[in-house]
Amino acid sequence: MAKKLNVLFVFLLCVTVMIALAQNKRPGKDHALELPVTGPAAAGRVVVAQEYDVRELDPRAVADTGSARVISNVYEGLVRFKPGTAMVEPCLASSWKVSGDGMTWTFNLRRDVRFHDGTPFDARAVQFNFERQLNRKPGGVTTYADFVFAPLDRVEVVDNYTVKLHLKYPYAPFLNNLAMPLAAPLVSPTAIQKYGDNLGLHPAGTGPFIPAGKTGNGILLKANHNYWQPAPAAREILFITVPGAEQRTEQLLQGQIDIALDLTFIHTARLRLEGYPVFRATGLDICYLGFYTDQKPFNRPSVRRAVALALNREKIFNELWPHEVRPALGPLPPTVPGYNPDLTRESYDPDGAARLLREAGFGDGLSFTLVTYNDSRPYSPGGGKKLADALARSLAEAGINMKIKSYPWREFKQALDRREGDAFLYGWISDNGDPDNFLFTLLAQSQIKSGMNITRYHNDQLDTLLLSARNTTDPEIRRELYYRAQEIIHRDTPWVVLSHSVHHAATARNIQGFVLSPTGWHSLYGITKD
């Protein structure tokens, strides 16, 4: 991701049982998971229906939401995200400390923990896993391991329950990297050595649930009764894939499933009226209107600010997708550590916009071209073109003419590479929930060459703040640095930040302990079913 964290609305909830799912897509026949399972109405079973397929059960290879949701209940890392937040808490490491130069992280490991196959968890297991990631064959497909372990230089075993991670450079977000269910979870070294690239067919983690078979329509997990914490109350979790939100809603109403993920506000509103617990959480993402700040007319902050003032964002989102997105107040989602709750978004002020444009020499009006995408995205569920049309209508009321060029997603990104137009609609979905992943990745001067800073905006003071925040692990200092960074971004307006996605889910009435996470990966350890 000592800012005041705006924690999201997440209601607790639950439900009763079964479902018919679309078959998982996995290359090859999965002999190891083709096991007989009892019927979905079995006592103690919680059926979870999601939009996405489960494609892989090897954390090293996982890069999709459906698989990550299963992975996060089977495997664990040294740390994890606290349920319902983007805050990091201990997991297989009971504590840690960082050297003064930020280059060495020392983790104290939990004792008496075993992997699902009985292999003891210790410092050697950590070293084996991390070196497996570091020593991946070059030239392969880029995976999350390249992101998670990029700062890591080497792993040192101090004793059986102490491990030191030596970094190549100070990198405070490394802790958030290790909390992700992608690449960072720890796998039994015995299973890795035995199964190699087929590990996904024979998963062995330390988590609260153990993969127990693949049904015709889902992945079955069973409670780990040797878990290092009290065993989970739910005896079984069945993940199934049901692509349609309407179908998932009906299955919940009919008692065929217990938890319905990936719903919309309309579906949860209907379920709420029927007395079902419903949940929502702001996603770790942003949707923004970006300006090419290195070329006219948006090389002047006053012109960029004029566009921001001319957008009636409240009206736009109330008309487009009420309750489906959350209007943004700043460049960080409210669930990200370092979010500045005191930052005030510019209110709708067409007169102020006209004044700024006159002062900038655009008394006769401003005209520019915006490039956007046609496809739906989590932060613009109706598609970029629909959002661009609404923005254009709002700007026209203030005398600003915005022409629109829209493309399918792939062609759109090619248009960005060509730097078509004067501005663009885009978004960002965070990997690790750290503020660095938003602000440094998208606005640091060093990111211009990499192509991530598409606006080509740079501010020396901002760069100093962002680099300092990367290099210190003190949460209070980081919070203050990000507060100041957001104030600069707000003043210079390289973006008009528009919205964040909202996750919606519902459970059966007899489900307790469900927490919807802003990360999109939900721990089911605390779930109970009456």
Secondary structure as UniProt FT lines:
FT   HELIX           31..33
FT   TURN            40..41
FT   TURN            43..44
FT   STRAND          45..50
FT   TURN            59..61
FT   HELIX           65..74
FT   STRAND          79..81
FT   TURN            83..84
FT   STRAND          88..90
FT   STRAND          93..98
FT   TURN            100..101
FT   STRAND          104..109
FT   TURN            116..117
FT   HELIX           123..134
FT   TURN            138..139
FT   HELIX           144..148
FT   TURN            149..151
FT   STRAND          152..159
FT   TURN            160..161
FT   STRAND          162..167
FT   TURN            172..173
FT   HELIX           174..179
FT   HELIX           189..195
FT   HELIX           196..201
FT   STRAND          209..215
FT   TURN            216..217
FT   STRAND          218..223
FT   TURN            225..226
FT   STRAND          236..241
FT   HELIX           245..253
FT   TURN            254..255
FT   STRAND          259..263
FT   HELIX           265..273
FT   TURN            274..275
FT   STRAND          278..282
FT   STRAND          285..291
FT   TURN            293..294
FT   TURN            296..299
FT   HELIX           301..309
FT   HELIX           313..320
FT   TURN            322..324
FT   STRAND          325..327
FT   TURN            334..335
FT   TURN            337..338
FT   TURN            341..342
FT   HELIX           350..359
FT   TURN            360..361
FT   TURN            363..364
FT   STRAND          366..373
FT   TURN            378..379
FT   TURN            381..382
FT   HELIX           384..397
FT   TURN            398..399
FT   STRAND          400..407
FT   HELIX           409..418
FT   STRAND          423..429
FT   HELIX           435..443
FT   TURN            445..446
FT   HELIX           447..450
FT   TURN            454..455
FT   HELIX           460..471
FT   HELIX           475..492
FT   STRAND          495..507
FT   TURN            509..510
FT   STRAND          511..512
FT   TURN            518..519
FT   TURN            525..526
FT   STRAND          528..529
//
